[in-house]
Amino acid sequence: MRIVGAVMFVVLVCLWPMTAMAQDEGGPVAEASAVTEAVPVAMDGTPITPAVIAPVAAAAPRASVMVLDAWSEAVTFTESDRKECRAKHHGDGLCPDQAARLGDMLTLDVQGLAQAIDDAGGECESLVLFLAGLPMRGIHPSRCDPDNGHVGFLLARTEEGNDAWKELLGHPTAFRKVVQATIGSSDTRSYPRKNGSVPLMLTQIPTRPFVAFLIIALGTLAIVGFLGRTTALLRDPSGSADREERLRPYSLSRVQQAFWFVLSVLAYLFVWLMTGELDSLSTSVLALISISSGTALASEALGSSHTTRLISKEKKLREQALRLYASRARLDGADHTDDERRTADDAVRLNEEALSALQAAIRKGETEGFFTDLVRDPAGVSLQRAQIAVWTVVLGVIFVYEVYARLTMPEFSATLLSLMGISSGTYLAGKTVSGAGTESAAG
């Protein structure tokens, strides 16, 4: 018993300091053990205390990307001039000398540009320019400065972004429009602009090119109108050669040919001056020019052939008239009866009437006015002529609107082009029938 008691005394003496240490740290040994198990342990078994975890949890979040400003570097303003001008206009973006246009280098000041590049896969060239919320596909950064937060885009029309440019520049109601410029990591994700940031002025109609176009357009229309009125430019080429050119009727086929030629040339100049695009002619324009030119050539060929036949017939009637006059003169003697003389007089009269009708068909009369000449033929108002004239005007109006609204030549469907071809064919067929009828009436 004494031995057992001695052993228990030694154990108590050894455990007492450990119990006191646990109580001094604020809890029993069991509690200390629980706390120790709650602390994460590193791979090497070293406990990670809250003091080690705290710096990781307090790390700074990813930098937010935001566009602060955008301006065109074609402007000769200095940085201070730019800020002064925008301050003068109260940040409304209407500083007139800072409007960007196609061909300019557009620079954006971006907060967090490095982060935007990372979002785009680490390549600055993958950033996408957004104007008025539209991705300008095909325009890649020409330069990139992540340290200063500047990225530059050369404003140019590309095949991928052509629809966006049509939306931006089409339907112009003023020389300039206000748009928001920003960037995106893809063509479906754009970054916001800073609240209160100044929008970008975008040139819809370049002033000087537009004035030049107006001068060219008005001058062209005036020259064509003057020549069409005073020369044979738009007149029917057939008929008597001694008739004054200004008295000949207007030719529907020539007017249609001149209409599409002038319209396509002016539309091409307008698109080029507004956008700088040289390859704007569409296949529909080429088709319309081909149809109108083919109609004019066929019409003149028919008219020339018809006139040639009438002149040949006139020559025969004149020769016949000479023979009839000679025969009638021989009947004045006493050896011939009155019935013979009356029969000869009737033959002369009928020949003179046929000759007069034929000469009238050759002359085709004088012009009755521009619009009247276009819808009339020798037999009166022609439905075939009215059909081709109306459809030419309708397609012409659509053509002008499409050029104004989308700054590009329109593409007409194959159905509409076929309709124009059918109208032209009907007009030529009617011209042939009308010519045959005129010859029959004259003969």
C-alpha distance (Angstrom), angle and dihedral (degrees) to the residues before:
residue distance angle dihedral
M1 . . .
R2 3.73 . .
I3 3.80 89.4 .
V4 3.87 92.3 50.9
G5 3.77 91.6 48.7
A6 3.78 91.7 50.0
V7 3.80 91.9 53.0
M8 3.82 93.2 49.9
F9 3.81 89.9 49.3
V10 3.80 91.7 53.8
V11 3.86 91.6 49.2
L12 3.80 92.2 51.0
V13 3.77 91.9 48.9
C14 3.84 90.8 52.5
L15 3.83 95.5 47.1
W16 3.78 97.2 45.7
P17 3.87 97.4 77.1
M18 3.85 91.9 49.4
T19 3.82 91.3 50.8
A20 3.78 90.9 49.8
M21 3.84 91.2 50.6
A22 3.78 91.5 52.0
Q23 3.77 91.9 50.2
D24 3.81 91.2 48.9
E25 3.87 90.2 56.2
G26 3.82 90.9 58.0
G27 3.81 106.0 -94.8
P28 3.75 147.8 33.9
V29 3.74 123.5 -74.7
A30 3.79 92.4 -98.6
E31 3.81 90.7 56.8
A32 3.77 91.8 48.9
S33 3.78 89.5 52.3
A34 3.81 91.7 52.0
V35 3.78 91.6 51.3
T36 3.74 91.0 50.0
E37 3.82 92.4 53.2
A38 3.87 91.4 52.0
V39 3.80 92.4 58.9
P40 3.88 113.4 92.6
V41 3.77 116.2 -113.5
A42 3.81 124.8 -140.0
M43 3.81 124.4 -130.8
D44 3.80 91.4 -93.8
G45 3.78 91.3 51.0
T46 3.79 95.6 -103.5
P47 3.83 111.7 141.4
I48 3.82 114.5 -117.2
T49 3.76 108.8 -138.7
P50 3.80 124.5 -153.3
A51 3.79 88.3 -106.1
V52 3.83 88.7 63.9
I53 3.85 94.5 47.2
A54 3.80 96.7 47.8
P55 3.87 98.6 76.2
V56 3.85 91.2 53.0
A57 3.80 93.9 51.1
A58 3.80 90.6 48.1
A59 3.83 94.8 52.7
A60 3.82 115.9 133.1
P61 3.84 115.5 -95.7
R62 3.88 122.8 -117.4
A63 3.79 111.9 -71.1
S64 3.84 112.7 -101.8
V65 3.82 117.0 -122.7
M66 3.80 116.7 -130.4
V67 3.81 134.0 160.5
L68 3.80 111.0 -126.8
D69 3.80 103.1 180.0
A70 3.83 144.4 -11.9
W71 3.79 130.7 -158.3
S72 3.78 142.1 163.3
E73 3.79 115.8 -110.3
A74 3.79 91.1 -151.6
V75 3.80 85.5 79.7
T76 3.79 113.4 95.5
F77 3.81 92.6 -145.0
T78 3.78 118.2 122.0
E79 3.78 119.7 -130.5
S80 3.80 91.8 -98.4
D81 3.82 92.0 47.2
R82 3.80 89.7 50.9
K83 3.79 93.2 51.5
E84 3.81 91.7 45.2
C85 3.80 92.3 50.3
R86 3.78 93.5 48.9
A87 3.78 91.6 45.8
K88 3.79 88.7 51.8
H89 3.79 90.2 53.9
H90 3.80 90.9 48.0
G91 3.80 93.5 -117.1
D92 3.79 94.5 -65.2
G93 3.78 93.0 132.0
L94 3.79 92.5 -121.0
C95 3.77 97.5 120.3
P96 3.82 94.7 137.1
D97 3.79 101.0 -151.7
Q98 3.78 92.2 56.1
A99 3.80 99.5 64.8
A100 3.80 112.2 131.4
R101 3.78 122.4 -139.9
L102 3.77 139.4 179.0
G103 3.78 110.6 -62.5
D104 3.82 94.4 31.3
M105 3.78 126.1 118.3
L106 3.81 107.5 -117.9
T107 3.81 114.4 -155.6
L108 3.80 123.2 -163.3
D109 3.79 125.5 -162.3
V110 3.81 104.3 -142.9
Q111 3.78 127.5 -171.5
G112 3.79 108.7 -144.1
L113 3.80 94.8 15.6
A114 3.80 91.2 156.1
Q115 3.81 89.8 56.5
A116 3.83 90.6 49.2
I117 3.80 89.5 52.9
D118 3.79 90.0 51.4
D119 3.81 90.0 50.2
A120 3.81 88.4 52.6
G121 3.80 91.7 57.0
G122 3.80 97.7 -87.7
E123 3.81 94.4 -67.6
C124 3.81 119.8 111.3
E125 3.81 89.1 -159.0
S126 3.81 87.8 66.1
L127 3.81 92.9 65.3
V128 3.81 114.3 109.7
L129 3.80 126.1 -143.0
F130 3.81 116.5 -132.7
L131 3.82 122.3 -161.1
A132 3.80 118.4 -175.5
G133 3.79 88.0 -13.2
L134 3.83 92.8 -56.2
P135 3.82 119.8 121.5
M136 3.79 109.7 -125.8
R137 3.80 96.3 -144.3
G138 3.77 117.6 -159.7
I139 3.83 94.4 29.5
H140 3.80 110.0 109.5
P141 3.82 127.5 -176.3
S142 3.79 111.4 -82.5
R143 3.78 91.2 -161.4
C144 3.78 137.0 6.2
D145 3.83 130.8 -161.3
P146 3.82 110.3 179.0
D147 3.81 92.2 175.8
N148 3.81 92.6 62.0
G149 3.80 94.5 28.6
H150 3.81 94.0 -120.8
V151 3.81 125.1 138.9
G152 3.82 124.2 175.4
F153 3.80 131.2 -153.2
L154 3.80 126.6 -170.2
L155 3.80 106.5 -134.3
A156 3.80 106.9 -130.1
R157 3.79 137.3 142.3
T158 3.78 113.1 -107.7
E159 3.78 131.4 -177.5
E160 3.81 91.6 -113.7
G161 3.81 93.6 48.7
N162 3.79 98.4 37.3
D163 3.80 94.1 106.9
A164 3.80 91.2 52.4
W165 3.80 91.8 51.4
K166 3.80 90.4 49.2
E167 3.80 88.7 53.6
L168 3.81 92.4 47.9
L169 3.80 100.2 43.5
G170 3.81 101.0 28.4
H171 3.81 125.1 99.1
P172 3.82 92.5 26.8
T173 3.81 113.1 -162.0
A174 3.81 96.2 166.6
F175 3.76 138.0 20.6
R176 3.82 91.2 -106.5
K177 3.77 139.0 23.9
V178 3.80 133.9 -162.5
V179 3.82 115.9 -118.4
Q180 3.79 136.1 169.4
A181 3.81 114.9 -116.9
T182 3.79 122.2 -157.5
I183 3.80 141.3 139.0
G184 3.78 135.6 -118.4
S185 3.77 138.8 -161.0
S186 3.81 88.1 -127.3
D187 3.78 137.8 5.1
T188 3.81 89.5 -94.0
R189 3.80 99.9 47.2
S190 3.82 124.2 58.3
Y191 3.78 129.1 177.6
P192 3.81 121.2 -123.5
R193 3.77 127.2 -107.2
K194 3.75 122.6 -121.0
N195 3.80 112.8 -93.0
G196 3.78 109.7 -98.7
S197 3.80 93.9 16.4
V198 3.77 117.0 148.0
P199 3.82 115.5 -100.9
L200 3.78 123.0 -132.0
M201 3.78 124.9 -101.2
L202 3.82 109.9 -135.1
T203 3.79 121.5 -165.5
Q204 3.80 111.1 -126.5
I205 3.80 97.5 172.5
P206 3.82 117.5 25.1
T207 3.79 104.3 -136.5
R208 3.80 101.5 -140.5
P209 3.82 97.0 42.0
F210 3.81 89.3 47.6
V211 3.80 92.5 52.2
A212 3.80 89.4 47.4
F213 3.80 90.1 51.4
L214 3.81 92.2 50.6
I215 3.80 90.8 51.9
I216 3.81 92.0 48.4
A217 3.81 93.6 45.0
L218 3.79 96.0 47.7
G219 3.80 91.4 43.7
T220 3.80 92.2 50.3
L221 3.81 93.6 48.5
A222 3.80 91.2 47.3
I223 3.81 93.1 50.5
V224 3.81 94.1 46.0
G225 3.81 90.9 46.7
F226 3.80 92.6 49.3
L227 3.81 94.5 46.9
G228 3.79 91.6 43.9
R229 3.79 90.5 54.5
T230 3.80 99.8 42.5
T231 3.82 103.6 31.4
A232 3.80 139.8 39.7
L233 3.83 92.0 -97.6
L234 3.82 93.5 112.4
R235 3.81 98.6 16.3
D236 3.78 131.8 105.5
P237 3.83 105.8 -89.2
S238 3.81 94.2 -154.9
G239 3.76 124.5 82.2
S240 3.74 137.0 65.0
A241 3.80 113.5 -15.0
D242 3.79 92.9 -142.2
R243 3.84 93.9 59.0
E244 3.79 115.4 105.5
E245 3.81 113.1 -103.3
R246 3.80 93.4 -129.4
L247 3.83 90.3 56.6
R248 3.80 96.1 54.5
P249 3.82 117.2 102.4
Y250 3.79 119.6 -103.0
S251 3.79 116.3 -97.4
L252 3.82 115.6 -126.9
S253 3.81 93.3 -154.0
R254 3.80 93.2 49.8
V255 3.80 92.0 47.3
Q256 3.81 90.8 50.3
Q257 3.80 91.5 48.9
A258 3.80 92.3 49.6
F259 3.84 90.3 45.4
W260 3.81 95.3 58.1
F261 3.78 93.6 38.3
V262 3.81 95.0 53.4
L263 3.82 92.9 39.8
S264 3.81 93.8 51.8
V265 3.81 93.3 46.2
L266 3.81 93.4 49.8
A267 3.81 91.7 44.9
Y268 3.79 90.9 51.2
L269 3.82 91.4 49.9
F270 3.81 91.1 47.5
V271 3.81 93.9 52.4
W272 3.80 91.4 45.1
L273 3.79 95.2 48.8
M274 3.81 92.9 44.8
T275 3.81 99.2 43.4
G276 3.79 108.5 10.3
E277 3.81 90.2 -122.6
L278 3.81 113.3 147.8
D279 3.79 100.5 -179.2
S280 3.80 98.8 62.2
L281 3.80 102.3 120.8
S282 3.79 111.9 114.3
T283 3.78 129.2 -151.9
S284 3.81 89.1 -113.7
V285 3.81 90.8 60.7
L286 3.78 90.7 51.3
A287 3.80 90.0 48.4
L288 3.81 93.0 50.8
I289 3.80 92.2 48.2
S290 3.80 89.7 48.6
I291 3.81 93.0 49.1
S292 3.80 93.9 48.2
S293 3.82 93.4 44.5
G294 3.80 92.0 47.7
T295 3.79 91.0 48.4
A296 3.80 91.6 50.6
L297 3.80 93.5 48.9
A298 3.81 93.1 46.5
S299 3.79 91.3 46.5
E300 3.78 92.5 51.7
A301 3.79 91.2 46.3
L302 3.81 90.5 52.5
G303 3.77 91.8 44.5
S304 3.78 92.9 48.0
S305 3.79 92.4 48.5
H306 3.78 90.9 46.5
T307 3.80 92.4 49.4
T308 3.81 91.7 46.4
R309 3.81 90.6 54.6
L310 3.79 91.2 48.3
I311 3.80 92.9 49.7
S312 3.81 90.6 48.8
K313 3.78 89.6 50.8
E314 3.81 90.1 47.7
K315 3.81 89.8 54.8
K316 3.81 91.2 52.9
L317 3.81 91.8 49.0
R318 3.81 90.8 51.2
E319 3.80 90.9 51.1
Q320 3.79 89.5 47.3
A321 3.79 90.0 49.8
L322 3.82 91.0 55.5
R323 3.80 91.2 52.3
L324 3.81 91.7 47.7
Y325 3.80 91.6 50.0
A326 3.80 90.1 51.1
S327 3.82 92.0 47.7
R328 3.77 91.6 48.7
A329 3.82 91.3 51.0
R330 3.78 91.3 55.3
L331 3.83 90.4 55.4
D332 3.81 93.8 64.4
G333 3.82 92.2 86.4
A334 3.83 124.5 98.4
D335 3.75 91.4 -109.9
H336 3.86 92.0 73.9
T337 3.77 128.9 72.1
D338 3.79 129.0 -127.0
D339 3.79 90.8 -111.8
E340 3.79 90.0 59.7
R341 3.78 91.2 49.2
R342 3.85 92.0 48.1
T343 3.82 90.6 50.6
A344 3.80 90.7 51.0
D345 3.82 91.4 47.6
D346 3.82 90.6 51.9
A347 3.82 90.9 51.2
V348 3.82 91.1 51.2
R349 3.83 91.7 47.9
L350 3.82 93.7 49.8
N351 3.80 90.8 48.1
E352 3.81 91.2 51.0
E353 3.82 91.3 49.8
A354 3.80 91.8 50.5
L355 3.79 90.7 47.5
S356 3.82 92.3 50.2
A357 3.82 92.2 49.3
L358 3.77 90.7 48.5
Q359 3.79 93.2 50.0
A360 3.81 89.7 49.7
A361 3.82 89.8 52.4
I362 3.78 90.0 50.9
R363 3.80 92.7 50.0
K364 3.82 92.8 43.3
G365 3.73 88.4 -159.1
E366 3.80 127.3 -97.2
T367 3.78 128.0 -56.9
E368 3.78 115.7 -76.5
G369 3.78 94.0 -162.7
F370 3.79 135.4 -63.5
F371 3.81 101.1 -82.3
T372 3.81 94.4 36.8
D373 3.80 91.8 52.8
L374 3.80 91.2 52.0
V375 3.82 95.4 57.5
R376 3.83 100.5 33.2
D377 3.77 132.1 78.9
P378 3.83 127.9 -179.7
A379 3.81 89.3 -78.4
G380 3.83 95.3 51.6
V381 3.81 134.9 -98.9
S382 3.81 109.0 4.2
L383 3.81 123.1 -148.6
Q384 3.80 90.2 -156.4
R385 3.79 90.9 56.9
A386 3.79 92.7 45.2
Q387 3.83 90.6 50.7
I388 3.80 95.8 54.1
A389 3.81 92.0 42.2
V390 3.83 94.1 51.4
W391 3.80 95.1 46.7
T392 3.79 91.2 47.4
V393 3.81 90.2 55.1
V394 3.83 93.0 45.2
L395 3.80 94.0 51.6
G396 3.79 90.0 42.9
V397 3.82 91.7 56.6
I398 3.82 91.1 48.4
F399 3.80 89.6 47.4
V400 3.82 93.4 53.7
Y401 3.81 92.7 45.9
E402 3.80 93.4 50.3
V403 3.80 91.8 50.3
Y404 3.82 90.3 49.9
A405 3.80 95.5 43.5
R406 3.82 100.2 41.8
L407 3.81 104.3 18.5
T408 3.77 90.7 -128.6
M409 3.78 139.1 93.5
P410 3.82 111.1 -90.4
E411 3.77 124.7 -116.5
F412 3.80 111.4 -137.1
S413 3.77 119.5 -157.1
A414 3.77 121.8 -106.0
T415 3.81 87.6 -111.2
L416 3.82 93.6 60.4
L417 3.79 92.4 45.1
S418 3.79 89.5 49.5
L419 3.79 88.8 51.3
M420 3.80 90.1 54.8
G421 3.79 89.9 48.7
I422 3.82 92.0 49.9
S423 3.81 91.3 48.2
S424 3.81 90.3 51.3
G425 3.79 91.7 47.9
T426 3.81 91.4 49.4
Y427 3.81 90.1 49.6
L428 3.81 91.9 51.8
A429 3.80 91.7 46.8
G430 3.80 90.2 50.2
K431 3.78 89.8 49.2
T432 3.79 90.3 53.4
V433 3.81 92.9 49.0
S434 3.80 91.6 45.7
G435 3.80 90.9 51.1
A436 3.79 92.0 50.3
G437 3.78 90.1 49.4
T438 3.78 91.4 50.7
E439 3.80 91.7 51.3
S440 3.79 90.6 49.0
A441 3.79 92.1 50.1
A442 3.78 91.2 46.5
G443 3.79 93.6 46.9
